Amino acid sequence: MCNVDKRLEQKINEKIEEALANMNEIRHLAKSLDTRENSESFKYGLVIGRLYNSFYYQSRRILKRDPTKDEFFEFLQILRKRENDILKMIH
């Protein structure tokens, strides 16, 4: 990552770890909202939504502004790198 502020990058990685550690919350939420209890794509969507919300909020808190397009694309790169970790925890 070259354009994202290091504080923001660190916070994004912390939020990914937090989401992985709290996967039971995601499973419970998915079970409460989705009639297909084992919908992996729904759970994945919940995790990504949670992480996107954190990314946007932390950008506003740390940088005092909305994230740029470049920062958003770098956020997506972080997610791609961690995709297998996220998918493993969903199962």
HELIX and SHEET records of a PDB file:
HELIX    1   1 LYS A    6  ALA A   21  1                                  16    
HELIX    2   2 MET A   23  LEU A   33  1                                  11    
HELIX    3   3 GLU A   40  GLN A   58  1                                  19    
HELIX    4   4 SER A   59  LEU A   63  3                                   5    
HELIX    5   5 LYS A   69  ILE A   90  1                                  22    
END                                                                             
